[in-house]
Amino acid sequence: MRIDEGFVAVPGGRVWYRSVGADGIPLLCLHGGPGFPHDYLEELEGLAPGRRVVFYDQLGCGRSDRPDDPSLWTVDRFVEELAVVRESLGLERLHLFGSSWGGMLAIQYVLDRQPPLVSYGGGHLAACHHPLNVESDTRTPGS
């Protein structure tokens, strides 16, 4: 399975990303916070045999740069960051998923930019802590 990691230059610094898989319409995952890294969403890598799954740590989080500039912490800058990550990674058509703060960010991005998405989903994703049955996209019974 193809795995790619690296950095994307965004307004205010660089953000770290991880891309797993290569086929199908990609899924771009936005973590909560602000302040949490992407790690708790990694169970979604189980979907990678059927599509590319992309995570990134937003500026100030996880493996991304942590600038000490309060003017960077605006919703507009995070929306621009998302647009830059999407463009830099060549994500034309995609599924967009946001957890908690990431869900709010995804909604704002859709409202501001009106991108050509295949689908959008958001929530707290408590199901990420349970094994996925990738064939039916459901949680494994009893987990």
C-alpha positions in Angstrom: 0.0 0.0 0.0 1.3 3.4 -0.9 2.2 5.7 2.0 3.4 9.3 1.5 4.4 11.8 4.3 5.7 15.3 4.1 5.1 19.0 4.6 3.0 21.6 2.8 3.9 25.3 3.1 0.8 27.2 4.3 0.2 30.8 5.6 2.2 30.9 8.8 4.4 27.8 8.4 4.4 24.2 7.3 1.8 21.5 8.0 2.6 17.8 8.1 0.5 15.3 6.2 0.2 11.6 5.7 -1.5 10.0 2.7 -2.3 6.2 2.7 -3.5 4.3 -0.4 -3.9 5.5 -3.9 -7.1 4.3 -5.5 -10.7 5.7 -5.6 -11.9 9.1 -4.6 -9.8 10.4 -1.7 -11.0 11.0 1.9 -9.5 14.1 3.5 -9.7 14.0 7.3 -9.7 17.1 9.5 -8.9 16.6 13.2 -10.5 18.3 16.2 -9.1 20.9 18.5 -7.8 23.3 17.7 -4.8 21.7 19.3 -5.3 18.0 18.8 -3.1 16.1 16.3 -4.6 13.8 13.7 -3.6 10.6 15.6 -7.1 9.6 16.9 -8.4 9.5 13.3 -5.8 6.9 12.1 -8.3 4.1 12.3 -9.7 5.6 9.1 -6.6 4.2 7.3 -8.6 1.0 7.2 -10.5 2.5 4.3 -7.3 2.9 2.3 -7.5 -0.3 0.3 -10.4 1.3 -1.6 -9.3 4.9 -1.6 -6.6 7.4 -0.7 -7.0 8.6 2.9 -5.2 11.8 3.8 -4.6 13.3 7.2 -2.8 16.5 8.2 -1.9 18.2 11.4 -3.2 21.7 11.3 -0.7 24.5 12.0 0.2 24.5 15.7 -0.6 20.8 16.2 1.2 17.5 16.1 4.1 17.4 13.7 3.3 20.7 12.1 5.1 24.0 12.8 4.1 25.7 16.0 4.5 29.5 15.4 4.1 31.9 18.2 2.0 34.5 16.4 -1.6 35.1 17.8 -2.7 36.7 14.5 -2.5 33.3 12.8 -5.3 31.7 14.9 -8.3 32.8 12.8 -11.0 30.7 11.1 -10.2 32.4 7.8 -6.5 31.4 8.0 -7.5 27.8 8.8 -9.9 27.8 5.8 -7.0 29.0 3.6 -4.7 26.4 5.1 -7.2 23.7 4.1 -7.5 25.1 0.6 -3.7 25.1 0.2 -3.3 21.6 1.5 -6.0 20.4 -0.9 -4.4 22.1 -3.9 -0.8 21.0 -2.9 -1.8 17.4 -2.6 -3.8 17.4 -5.9 -7.1 16.6 -4.2 -9.7 17.6 -6.9 -12.8 15.5 -6.1 -12.9 14.2 -2.6 -14.8 13.1 0.4 -14.3 15.6 3.3 -14.6 14.5 6.9 -14.2 16.7 9.9 -14.2 15.7 13.6 -15.4 18.3 16.2 -13.4 21.5 15.4 -12.5 19.9 12.1 -16.2 19.5 11.3 -16.8 23.2 11.9 -13.7 24.0 9.7 -15.1 21.8 6.9 -18.5 23.5 7.1 -16.8 27.0 6.9 -14.6 25.8 4.0 -17.6 24.6 2.1 -19.6 27.8 2.7 -16.7 30.1 1.8 -15.1 28.2 -1.1 -18.0 26.0 -2.5 -15.6 23.3 -3.6 -16.7 20.4 -5.8 -17.0 17.7 -3.1 -18.3 14.2 -3.5 -19.5 14.2 0.1 -19.0 15.8 3.5 -19.3 14.2 6.9 -18.6 15.5 10.4 -19.0 14.6 14.1 -17.1 13.4 17.1 -16.4 10.1 15.5 -16.5 7.9 18.6 -16.6 5.0 16.2 -12.9 5.5 15.4 -12.1 3.7 18.6 -13.7 0.5 17.3 -12.4 -1.8 14.5 -13.9 -1.1 11.1 -15.4 -3.7 8.8 -14.0 -2.0 5.7 -16.1 -4.1 3.3 -19.4 -2.7 4.7 -18.0 0.5 6.3 -19.6 -0.5 9.7 -18.2 -1.2 13.1 -17.4 -4.8 13.8 -20.1 -6.3 16.0 -19.2 -6.6 19.7 -16.5 -4.1 19.5 
